[in-house]
Amino acid sequence: VTTPQADAARVAVKAGKMAVQAHLKLAGVVENMGHAVCPCCGEEIRIFGGDGGNQVAEELGSPVTGRIPILPDATGEPGRALFEEGSAPARAFDEIAASLAATKVRRRIKVL
């Protein structure tokens, strides 16, 4: 998981390379807070600039499995849904889940 900024992408690449060195398989890259959706016209606004998700995916040879937009109303207050059904973030999480379910990376459970 990374944000669009170059510094965050560099950290994510380091973390991904450490995971590979530990013989873990990467299922994909998620870019968080890459854009906001204008409530008036629906246009994507890249508030932080950068292209961190694609940079990390390219360096690690892993696909971008999703991009989660910023949603100002997502406060996570107790008793309030974090995402409305059908909202841009909810759709992003659905797409990420579907992408991960379709990968060949499977969790191995070691019985002790």
C-alpha positions as CSV (number, residue, x, y, z in Angstrom):
1,V,0.0,0.0,0.0
2,T,1.3,3.4,-0.9
3,T,0.2,7.0,-1.4
4,P,1.0,8.9,-4.6
5,Q,4.0,10.9,-3.2
6,A,7.5,9.8,-4.4
7,D,8.8,9.4,-0.8
8,A,6.0,7.1,0.2
9,A,6.5,5.1,-3.0
10,R,10.2,4.6,-2.2
11,V,9.3,3.3,1.2
12,A,6.7,0.9,-0.3
13,V,9.3,-0.4,-2.8
14,K,11.7,-1.1,0.0
15,A,9.0,-2.9,2.0
16,G,8.1,-4.9,-1.1
17,K,11.7,-5.9,-1.8
18,M,12.1,-7.0,1.8
19,A,9.0,-9.2,1.5
20,V,10.3,-10.8,-1.7
21,Q,13.7,-11.4,0.0
22,A,11.7,-13.2,2.8
23,H,10.2,-15.4,0.1
24,L,6.7,-13.8,0.3
25,K,4.7,-13.4,-2.9
26,L,3.3,-10.0,-3.7
27,A,-0.4,-10.0,-4.7
28,G,-0.5,-6.4,-5.9
29,V,-0.1,-2.7,-5.1
30,V,-2.8,-0.5,-3.6
31,E,-2.6,3.3,-4.0
32,N,-4.5,5.0,-1.1
33,M,-5.5,8.7,-1.1
34,G,-4.4,9.1,-4.7
35,H,-7.3,11.3,-5.7
36,A,-10.6,12.8,-4.5
37,V,-13.8,12.8,-6.5
38,C,-15.4,16.2,-7.2
39,P,-18.9,16.1,-5.7
40,C,-20.2,18.5,-8.4
41,C,-18.8,17.0,-11.7
42,G,-17.3,13.6,-10.6
43,E,-13.9,14.5,-12.0
44,E,-10.9,12.9,-10.3
45,I,-8.6,15.5,-8.6
46,R,-5.1,14.3,-7.8
47,I,-4.5,16.4,-4.6
48,F,-1.1,15.1,-3.8
49,G,0.2,14.7,-7.4
50,G,2.6,11.9,-8.1
51,D,2.0,8.4,-9.5
52,G,3.2,6.3,-6.6
53,G,1.0,3.3,-7.2
54,N,2.2,2.8,-10.8
55,Q,5.9,3.5,-9.8
56,V,5.8,0.8,-7.0
57,A,4.0,-1.7,-9.2
58,E,6.6,-1.2,-12.0
59,E,9.6,-1.5,-9.7
60,L,8.2,-4.6,-8.0
61,G,6.8,-6.2,-11.1
62,S,3.4,-6.5,-9.5
63,P,0.0,-5.2,-10.7
64,V,-1.9,-2.2,-9.3
65,T,-4.9,-4.0,-7.7
66,G,-6.7,-0.9,-6.7
67,R,-6.8,2.9,-6.0
68,I,-8.7,4.1,-3.0
69,P,-9.9,7.7,-3.3
70,I,-10.1,10.3,-0.5
71,L,-13.7,10.7,0.8
72,P,-14.1,13.7,3.0
73,D,-17.3,12.3,4.7
74,A,-15.5,9.1,5.7
75,T,-14.8,10.0,9.3
76,G,-15.2,6.6,10.8
77,E,-17.2,8.0,13.7
78,P,-18.8,5.3,16.0
79,G,-22.2,4.4,14.7
80,R,-21.6,5.8,11.3
81,A,-20.7,3.7,8.2
82,L,-17.3,4.5,6.9
83,F,-18.3,4.1,3.3
84,E,-21.8,4.4,1.8
85,E,-22.7,1.4,-0.4
86,G,-21.8,2.2,-4.0
87,S,-19.5,5.1,-3.1
88,A,-16.2,5.5,-4.9
89,P,-14.2,4.0,-1.9
90,A,-16.6,1.1,-1.5
91,R,-16.3,0.3,-5.2
92,A,-12.5,0.5,-4.9
93,F,-12.5,-2.0,-2.0
94,D,-14.8,-4.3,-4.0
95,E,-12.4,-4.1,-7.0
96,I,-9.4,-4.8,-4.8
97,A,-11.1,-7.8,-3.2
98,A,-12.1,-9.2,-6.6
99,S,-8.6,-8.7,-7.9
100,L,-7.0,-10.4,-5.0
101,A,-9.5,-13.3,-5.2
102,A,-8.5,-13.8,-8.8
103,T,-4.7,-14.0,-8.1
104,K,-2.8,-17.2,-7.9
105,V,-1.2,-16.1,-4.6
106,R,-2.8,-18.3,-2.0
107,R,-2.2,-18.3,1.7
108,R,-0.5,-21.4,3.0
109,I,-1.5,-22.5,6.4
110,K,1.1,-24.4,8.3
111,V,-0.4,-26.7,10.9
112,L,1.7,-27.1,14.0
